[in-house]
């Protein structure tokens, strides 16, 4: 698999405090998380990655994730180059996909599995102290 590393999770994903949560906001998907920071007196922080203009996404349990995805995206957001998934989507609707610069993003989080997104771009929300709110 040809992949480019884009971002590394702030701590090992084994330090996730309470949960990983996906929410939908229009054409965007937000992956939210909270974690303990051992280098900061075990304080709890939360943050998120927003994938903008998402046309497809999927989640795979750890037991159903290909080893090359685990190796390349463990605690790391990657962009998959020459993505077969994007090629499949282009075959379904070439006119739409040609109008956008679709990218295949993936991140594997220990105990949570592989998250993949076909989107135009991604943005990070700065970390904030505290766990995710109960209603999130």
N, C-alpha and C positions, 0 to 999 in steps of 0.2 A: 504494500500500500504506500502510495506517495502522499505524504502529509507534511504540513507546515505547522510548527508549534506557534501558538498565538499568545497564550497566557497560562500561567501556572496557578492552581488553587493556592490561596494564601497559607494554608497549613496542610498537613496530610489529611486526606478526607476521612481517615479514621477518627479525626477530632470533631466531626460534625456533632453538634450539641443535641438538637432535637429532631431535625428533619430537613429534607430537601423537598421543595414544593414548586410545582409548575402552575402558573396562572396565565390566563388569556386576556389580553387587553387589545381588542380590535384585531389588527393583523399582526400583532406582536405576541410573542410568548416570553414570559419572564421565568427564569429559573432562580428561585430564592433558596438561601441556605443560611444556617447559623453554625458557629464553630467556637471551640475553645482555643485560645491562643496561648500555648505553653510558654512562649517567650515573653508574654505580657501578663504574668501572674495568673494564668488560666482565666483571664477575662473572657466573656462571651461577646462575640460580634456577629452581626448579620450583614449580608450583602446580596447582590443579585447580578445576573447577566441577562440583558434583554436582547432577544433576537428579533430584528425588525423585518417586517414584510415577509413573514413566514408563509411558505406555500405547502410545507409538509414537515412532520416531525414524527419521531418514534422513540420508544424506550425499550431496551432489552434487559432482562434480568441477567445477573452475573452468569448464571448457568447457561445462558443462550447468547453469549457474546464471543465473537471470534477472538482468538488469542492475539492476533496482530492489532486489533482495536484496543485491547487491554494494554498491550505494551506501548503503543504510541499515544494513547489518550488518558492514561492513568493520571488522575489529578491535573490534567492538562487539557486546555481547550485547543483543538487542532482544526485546521481546514484540510479536508480531504481533497486532493487534487485528482483530476480525471475521474470524477465520481460516477460510478455506474448508476447510482440513484438519480443523479441529475440527468444523465442520459435517458433513463426511463421516463422521467417527467417531460423531457424535451420531446420524446416520441409521442406523448399524449397531447401536448399543446405547444408546438414549436413557436407559434406566433407570440404567445404570452411570454414564454421563457426567453425568447430572443430580445424582448423589450427590457428585460431585467438582467442584472448581473448576479445570477443566483450562485450561492456558495454553499458548500456542505460542511457544517460544523459538527464536531463531536467532542464529548467529554465523558470520561469514565470515573465514577466516584465509588470508592470501596463500600460495599454493602448496599449500594443503591443502583448499581448497574450503569449501562451506557445510555446516554441521552444524545440524540442526533437531530439536527435541524437543517432544513433547506431554507435559507433566508438570504436577504440582500446584505445585511450587516449585523453587527453586534455592538452593544454598549455595556459598560459596567457602571453600577451604582456604587459610590464610595461606601466603604464599610461604616457601620454605625454600631455603637456599643449596645449590647442587649440581645436577647433571643428574638426570634420571629414572634410577632404578636399572635395571640391565641386564635383570632379570627382570620389569620392569613393562611 
